[in-house]
Amino acid sequence: MGRRAATVFGLAAALAASSAFALSVQEAIQLAKPAVVLVTARVDAEITMNCGKGPVTVKPKPFIETGTGWFVDGRGWVVTNAHVVDPVQRLPAWVVHELKKKAIDQACVEPALKARGLMRGQRPEVEDQIRRDASARALDTATVEPELSLSVQLSNGVSLPATVRK
């Protein structure tokens, strides 16, 4: 499928550009569709932090980056933009920080609000103060155990694990 899909993709673009064949945009997309894939980089994490009452471990919502890619040969090589795979290739500090912020809300802010009989969004100023107090303490003490995964979803819905190669 790889080489054929890449060839079909190239032919569809050429045919769509040529007035001699008079393909509509939709017809060109249908011809190209098998070569295009959805690339998903996912960073799950288990985070342990101290919100002031001892260590708490939570698993916040994952950080997910998606983008498109396309087959470039018959061996299954897919090309995509670097920013799509960056979270699982090098786990940048900003991704870890985003996960820690989600963990602070889950481990520190939500229990503190519940203890005061409040719901998220009910008293934003109180929520922000709790978050600021917890962040100062929890960000420095947090330990992050990341789980990195990269997948490629084909046009027929099949999802396959993938790895990054430069």
C-alpha positions as CSV (number, residue, x, y, z in Angstrom):
1,M,0.0,0.0,0.0
2,G,2.9,2.4,0.8
3,R,4.4,2.8,-2.7
4,R,1.1,2.5,-4.5
5,A,-0.5,5.0,-2.1
6,A,2.3,7.5,-2.5
7,T,2.1,7.1,-6.3
8,V,-1.7,7.5,-6.3
9,F,-1.3,10.6,-4.1
10,G,1.2,12.1,-6.5
11,L,-1.0,11.2,-9.5
12,A,-4.1,12.6,-7.9
13,A,-2.4,16.0,-7.3
14,A,-1.1,16.0,-10.9
15,L,-4.5,15.1,-12.3
16,A,-6.3,17.7,-10.2
17,A,-3.9,20.3,-11.5
18,S,-4.4,19.3,-15.1
19,S,-7.4,20.7,-16.9
20,A,-7.1,17.9,-19.5
21,F,-8.4,15.3,-17.0
22,A,-10.9,17.8,-15.4
23,L,-11.1,16.0,-12.0
24,S,-13.0,17.8,-9.3
25,V,-11.3,18.5,-6.0
26,Q,-13.5,15.8,-4.4
27,E,-12.4,13.2,-7.0
28,A,-8.8,14.1,-6.4
29,I,-9.2,13.7,-2.7
30,Q,-10.8,10.4,-3.1
31,L,-7.9,9.2,-5.2
32,A,-5.4,10.5,-2.7
33,K,-7.2,9.5,0.5
34,P,-5.5,6.1,1.0
35,A,-2.1,7.7,1.3
36,V,-3.0,10.2,4.0
37,V,-2.9,9.1,7.7
38,L,-3.7,10.7,11.1
39,V,-0.6,10.8,13.3
40,T,-1.2,11.0,17.1
41,A,1.4,11.6,19.7
42,R,0.1,10.9,23.2
43,V,1.8,11.6,26.6
44,D,0.0,9.9,29.5
45,A,1.6,10.4,33.0
46,E,1.3,9.4,36.5
47,I,2.2,12.4,38.7
48,T,2.9,12.4,42.4
49,M,2.9,15.7,44.2
50,N,2.4,17.2,47.7
51,C,-0.5,19.6,47.9
52,G,0.3,20.3,51.6
53,K,-1.2,17.1,53.1
54,G,1.3,14.5,52.0
55,P,1.9,12.9,48.6
56,V,-1.0,12.4,46.2
57,T,-0.8,10.5,42.9
58,V,-3.0,11.3,40.0
59,K,-3.2,10.5,36.3
60,P,-4.3,13.7,34.6
61,K,-5.9,13.8,31.1
62,P,-3.1,13.1,28.6
63,F,-1.4,15.6,26.4
64,I,-2.3,14.8,22.8
65,E,-0.8,16.3,19.6
66,T,-2.3,15.3,16.2
67,G,-1.5,16.0,12.6
68,T,-1.6,14.5,9.2
69,G,1.1,12.5,7.4
70,W,1.4,10.6,4.2
71,F,3.1,7.4,3.0
72,V,6.2,8.1,1.0
73,D,7.3,4.5,0.1
74,G,6.3,0.9,0.2
75,R,8.1,0.1,3.4
76,G,5.6,2.1,5.5
77,W,7.6,5.3,6.0
78,V,5.3,8.2,6.8
79,V,6.2,11.9,6.6
80,T,4.7,14.4,9.0
81,N,5.6,17.7,10.6
82,A,8.1,17.6,13.5
83,H,5.8,19.4,16.0
84,V,3.4,16.5,15.7
85,V,5.9,13.9,17.0
86,D,8.0,16.2,19.2
87,P,6.1,15.4,22.5
88,V,7.0,11.7,22.2
89,Q,10.4,12.1,20.6
90,R,12.0,14.4,23.2
91,L,9.3,15.1,25.8
92,P,9.8,18.9,26.0
93,A,9.7,20.6,29.4
94,W,6.6,22.6,28.4
95,V,4.6,19.3,27.9
96,V,5.7,18.1,31.3
97,H,4.7,21.5,32.8
98,E,1.2,21.3,31.1
99,L,0.7,17.8,32.6
100,K,1.7,19.1,36.0
101,K,-0.8,22.0,35.8
102,K,-3.5,19.5,35.0
103,A,-2.4,17.3,37.9
104,I,-2.5,20.3,40.3
105,D,-6.1,21.0,39.4
106,Q,-7.0,17.3,39.9
107,A,-4.9,16.6,43.0
108,C,-5.0,20.0,44.8
109,V,-7.6,22.4,43.5
110,E,-10.6,20.1,43.2
111,P,-10.3,18.5,46.7
112,A,-9.7,22.0,48.3
113,L,-12.8,23.3,46.5
114,K,-14.9,20.3,47.6
115,A,-13.7,20.8,51.2
116,R,-15.1,24.3,51.0
117,G,-18.4,23.2,49.5
118,L,-17.5,24.8,46.1
119,M,-17.6,23.6,42.5
120,R,-15.2,24.5,39.7
121,G,-16.1,27.9,38.3
122,Q,-18.3,28.8,41.2
123,R,-15.8,31.2,42.8
124,P,-13.0,31.8,40.3
125,E,-11.0,34.0,42.6
126,V,-10.9,31.3,45.3
127,E,-10.1,28.7,42.8
128,D,-7.2,30.8,41.4
129,Q,-5.8,31.4,44.9
130,I,-5.9,27.7,45.7
131,R,-4.1,27.0,42.4
132,R,-1.4,29.7,43.1
133,D,-0.8,28.3,46.6
134,A,-0.7,24.7,45.4
135,S,1.5,25.5,42.4
136,A,4.2,27.0,44.5
137,R,4.5,23.9,46.5
138,A,3.5,21.1,44.1
139,L,5.4,22.0,41.0
140,D,8.8,21.7,42.6
141,T,7.9,18.4,44.4
142,A,6.1,16.7,41.6
143,T,7.5,13.5,40.1
144,V,6.3,12.6,36.6
145,E,6.2,9.0,35.2
146,P,5.5,9.5,31.5
147,E,4.0,7.0,29.1
148,L,4.7,7.9,25.5
149,S,2.9,6.5,22.5
150,L,2.8,7.3,18.8
151,S,0.2,5.9,16.4
152,V,-0.8,6.2,12.8
153,Q,-4.4,5.8,11.8
154,L,-5.1,4.7,8.3
155,S,-8.0,6.0,6.2
156,N,-9.9,2.7,6.9
157,G,-9.8,3.3,10.6
158,V,-7.0,0.9,11.5
159,S,-4.6,2.3,14.1
160,L,-1.0,1.1,14.1
161,P,1.8,1.9,16.6
162,A,4.7,3.9,15.2
163,T,8.2,5.1,16.0
164,V,10.1,8.2,15.1
165,R,13.1,8.0,12.7
166,K,14.9,11.1,11.5
